[in-house]
Amino acid sequence: MIAPPQWHETTLPNGLRVVVVPQPALHRVAFGLFVGVGSRHESLADNGISHFLEHMLYRGTARHPSAHAQNLAFERLGGALSATTHADHTHLHVIAPPASFAESMALLGEVVRAPRLGEIDVEKRIVREEILDDLDETGRQVDPDNVVRAAMFGDHPLGFPITGPLEALDGFDEERLRAHLARYWVAANSVFAVAGRCDEREALALVEQHFGSMPRGERAVAAPWSNDAKGVVRRKHVASPGSQTDLRMSWVTPGERDPLGPAIELLLRVIDDGMSTRLYRRLADDGGMVYDCSALWEPFVEVGALDLDAAMSPERLPEVAQECFELVHDLAANGPTPDEVEKAKRRHRWSVEAAMDHAEDLEALAGGAVLFDRPRGFDAWSSRFDALGPKELRDAAAAVFRREAMHIATVGTLTAAGRLALRKLLGT
């Protein structure tokens, strides 16, 4: 194995945490700001404001006073500005040629420190279309992921859609956006990460030059999850026309800092990490019931959600749901085989090694590790599953795949047989 790149971490006087991971063999440099704010920091009244602010940061600066001018400025430097809002953080980043690293960093600094926030009504029209993409003609939520999160977490912000509702979007104005920016986009609530072809000292100097004046502020604290949230349901169906029905079978799990966290993450690789793993083999290769299926574990600090999802003709829903239930029941009762565990470990280690070939992957791993206080560096990432075996994964499966922690969401057509099958699986 090639020696992993060095990891350099420091904190600026204003409280901004900085991590730099040079990789001289690459031909790009990735850098960006991780901010500890997302939909789980919002209320019903302002749900979607973190996502809308992320959109508005594309709307120009004093030197580049429009979305087109700002995008053109980045692209003339060979780079591009990208941003994503998650439930628990927002990531704003740039991938650029090393030759334009300094200029691109200066431009990103303008975007964060002094955004113009112009053409709000134009951006509202764009985000409105994004929200409508998840709604049917009557305004009901039909995105399966949003439906199942609302079922699992109810009125807690973890159950909110990241884009928010149309009603909240209508109320966002510049005053509210700047207040949100001032509260959350502060040094103490952020991490700046740089990775790829760069010099550590130059990178740190540029970050300090362009982000050292960010106000210190305070680290955001989200409302913790508790099981007494209102609106939580075991089964949710949204009728929607179409030739297929989307199924989500989901379990509330411990969070990533729980002792079971690593075992749950490795267990996910046993279930779905390629077409030879259990879920695809059972539903597609052997059963011929679906074209595609997948599994996801979305961990937060104190809680998480593990999903199995598939789309199938409504008539196949009972057998698909039964197969999914039997899959997890078998893992909880018997655990995976030693070969499955070893394969999952190897694929994890290879994925860590592969990240060294991509500046953007390095930047995402490093920034996320610091923001969420995860293990630091490649040795820690590569070896974090070494002590786990079939017993540990069986114990994790038994702890997670409990009938009382299961939620089922369906979007599409639900036949009488499908409804009865889901009720039996839930024991209701």
N, C-alpha and C positions, 0 to 999 in steps of 0.2 A: 504494500500500500504506500502511495506517495505521502510524504509527511504533510499533515494538515496545516493550513495557514495559521499564522499567529493571531491571537485574540487580544485586542487592546481595549480596555474599558476605563473610563474616567468620568468625573462629574465636573461640570463647569461651575464657576462661582454663583451663577443664578439658579443652580439646582438641576440643570438639564443633564441627564445621563447620556453619555456618548459611547458608542462601541464601534471600533474600526477593525475590519478583517481584511487585510491586504491579500490579494492573490495576483501576483505579477504576471502569471502566465495568461491571464484573461485579456480580452480586448475591449472590455466594457467596464464601467464603474456604476454601481447602483447605490443610491443614497436616498434617505427619506426620514420623515418624522412619523413616529408612532405616538398617537395621543390616546390617553385612557378615557375615551368617551364614545358611547354608542347608544343604541336604543334602550339598553337596560338602565341608562342614567336619566331617562325621560319620564314624563307623566303622560296621562291620556291627552292632556291639553296641548302638549308640545311634542307628541310622538312624531318622529320623522325629521325633527329639526337638525339633528346631527348629520343625517344623510343630505338634507337640503343645503346645509352649510358647505358640506364637501362639494356639492355641485357648484355652489356660488364661488368657490375659490378658483374656478376656471374663468371667471368673468373679468379678469384683468387686474392690472395694477396701474399706478400713476404713469409709469413709463410705457406700458402696453395696455391702453385703456379699453380693451374689448376682449371677448373670448377669442376671436380670430387672431388679434394681434399677439395675445399671450401664447397661444398655441404655436403661431408662426415663429415666435422668438425661441421657444424650446426646440422646435423642429429644425430651425436654421443652425442650431448648435449640434444637430445630430441626435437629439434626445427626444423624449416625450414625457409629459406629466401624466401620472396615473394616480387614481385614488379609489379606495374602497372603504365603505362603512360597515362595520360588523356590530353585533350586539354589544360587545364590550370594548371595542377600540376602533379608531379610524387610522388608516395608513395612507399617507400622501408621499409619493416617491417619484424619482426620476431615474432613468437608465440612459447613460450618455457615453460618448467616446471619451477616453482619458484626456485627449487634447482640449476638450471644452469643459472639463470638470469644474474649474474655478468659475467660469462664466455661468454655467448651469446652476451651480450652488448659489451664486449671487441672485439669480432669477428666482429660485425656489424660496430664498430668504424674503424677497419682495412679496411673493404670494402669501406667505404665512404672516409676515409682520404687518403688511399694509395692503390687504386686498381691497379692491375697489367696491366689490359687492354691487355692481351695476346690473341693469336690465333684469331686475327681480321678476317682473311679470313674464318676461320671455322664458326664464329658467323654470318658472312655475308651470308653464305650458309643457315644457319638456318632462319635468318630473311627474306632472299629471298623467302623461301618457305612460310613464313607467309604472305608476300605481294602477292605472286602468288595465294594464297587461295582466294583473293578478286578480281582476274582478270580472264577474260576468255582467250581462246586460242589465241586471237588476241591482248591481252594486255589491253583490255578495263576494266574499273572499273565496277564490277557487284555487289558489296556489296551495298544493298539498303540504309543503313545508310550513307555510304560515298557518294553515288550518291545524296541523298537529301540534305546533308550538302553543297556539292558543288553548288547545284542549289540555295540554300537559301543565301549563303554567298559569292559565286563567288570567286574572287581572294583574298579576305581577308583570313588571316590564319585560321579563324574559319571554312573555307570551305576545309581546307587541311585534308587528311587522316593522322591519328596519326602515322601510320607506314611509311608514305612517299612513293615516287615512287622509282622504281628500279634504275633509273638514278642517283638519289641523293645518294642512298646507296653505289653505286660503288665508289663515291668520298670520303667516310669517311675514315680517317686514324687516327693514334694515336695522331698526332698533333692537329687535329681538335677536337677530343674527349676531350683531356686534356684542350683545350681552352674553350670548352663548360662547362666542369666541373668547371673550375676556375671562369667562369663568373657567373654561376647560382647556383652551389652547395655550397653556402656560408651561413653563419649564419644569416645574415639579411634577406635572402630570404627563410628561412626555419623555420619549427616548429618541435620540437621533442615531441612525445606523448608517455606516458606509462600508461597502464591500466591493471587491474586485480589484482592478488594476489602479492602485493608488499608493501614495506614500503616507505612512501613518501620521507623521508630523504635519505634512501639508494638509491632510484631511482634517485633523484636529484644529489647525489654525483657521481653516475656512469655516468650519462649524462655529467656532467661537466668534469669528468676525461677523457672520451673518445671522447667528441665532443666540449669541451671548447676551443680546439685549432683550430677549423675551422676558416678560415679567415672571417673577418666581411663582407666584400663585400657590395653590395647594393641590395635593393629589386628590383626585375625585374618589368618593366612596359611594358605591352603588348599594341600593336597597338589597339586603340579603334575601335569599330564597328561604321560604318556610312552607311546610305542607298545608298551611291553613289558608292559602290564597283562595279567593272566591272565583267561581267560574270554571274550576278544573272539572273535566269530564273524562270518563274512561273511553267513551266511544263517540265519535263525531262523524256525521255524513253530510256532505254537501252535494245535492243532486245537480248534475251538470250534463248536458247532452254531449255525446261523443261515442266513438266505437270502443273505447277502453275506459277502465276504471283505475284510478291511481290509489294505491294502498300504501299507508305508512303504519308500521307496527313499531312502537317506540316505548322506551323505558327511561324513567328518571333514574339517573345513576349518581354515584359520588362524583365530586369534582376532581380536577386534575391534581390537586395537592393532597388528596386522600391517599393513604397507603396503597389502596387498590388501583390508583390511577394508572401506573405503568402496566399492570396486568390487563386492565380493560383495553388499553391502547394496543397491546400485543394481541389480545383476543380478537379485536377488530380485524387484524391482518389474517387471522385464521379464518374468519367468516368471509371476508371480501378483500382480497389483495391479488387480483388477477383472475383469469377465467378458470383456473384449476382449483380455486378455493371452494369452500363448502356451499356458499349461497348460490353461485352461478351454476355449479355442477348439479345441485339438487333441483333448481327451478328450470334451468335451461337445458344443459347437456343431457341429464337423465330424464327430466320430466317433460321437456318441450312445452312448458306452460307459459313462458315469457320470452320476449326478445331481449330484454335487458333488465337488470336488477342491480342494486347496490346497497351498501351499508355505510353508515357514517356515525362517528362519535364526535359530538360537539361538547367539549368540556369547558366549563367555566371554573372559577376559583373554588366555589363551594358546592357546585352541583353540575350535572351534565345531562346530556340526552343522547341515547343511542338509538338509531333508526335502522330498520330494514325497509327498503322501498322497492316497489315493482309496479308495473302497469300491465294490465291484462284485460281480455274480454270479460264482461261482467259474469258470464257463466263459469269462468275459471277461478273466480275469486275464492270460493270456499276451499278448493284444494291448494291454491297458492298460500292462503293464510294458514292452513293446517300444516303445510310443509315448513313454513317459516317457524311456526310454533314448535314443531317437532325438532327442527334443527337446533334451536336454542335450548330446548328441554334436554336434548341429548348432551349438549355441551355442559349444561349445569349438572347433569347426573354423572357423566363419564369423563368429561374433559376432552381436550384434543389429544391426538396421538403425539408421541415424541417427534415423529417425522414432521408433522404439521408445525410444531413449535420451532423446530430447528430451521425449517424453511422460512417461517415468518421472521425469525431473528436475522437470518442471512439477508433477506430482502430489505429489512430495516437498515442493516448496516450498509448495504449497497446504496440505498437511497441517500444516506448521509454522505457517502463518498461522492455520489453523483452531484450533490449540491455544490461541491467544490468547482464544478465546471460552469456554473451559472452565477453571475454576480447578483442577480435578483433573488435567487434562492438563498444565497449566503446572507444577503441583507435582511430578508424576511426571517430567517432562523435566528440571526443575531439580535435583531431588534425585538422580536417576540420573546426571546429568552430573558432579556433585561427587563422589558416592560412587565412581564408576568412572573419574574423571579424563577425561571426554569433553570435546569442545569446548564452550565456554561461550557462551551467549547466542544470540539469534535470528539475528543476522547470520552467525555461524559455522555454525549448523545449516542455514540456508537455502542457503549457498554451498558446502557441503562437497563437493558433487558437480559443481560447475561445470567443473572441469578434466578430467572424465572423458568419454570418447567411446567409440565402438564398439570401438576397438582395446583399450582398457584393460579393457572388460568381456569381450572375447574372451579376453584373457590370463588374467583371473580365472577364467573358465569352464574354460579349459584346465588351470589349476592345481588347481581344485576337483574337476571331474568326471572324475577318473581311475578307471578300473575297479578298481584295487587299493585305492582309498579308499572304495569303495562297499559298503554293507551293506543287506541286504533283510530286512524282517520282515513276516510275514503272520500274521493271526489269523483263523481261520474254517476253511473247507474248502479244501484244496489238492489239485487233481486231478493225475493223472500228467502231463498236458500242461503244467499250470502249474508243477509241480516242474521239469520238463525245461527249460522256457523260462527260469526263474530261474537255473538252473545255467548255461545258455549265456550269459546276460547277465553273470554273474559270472566267466565263463571258468574254471569249476571242473568 
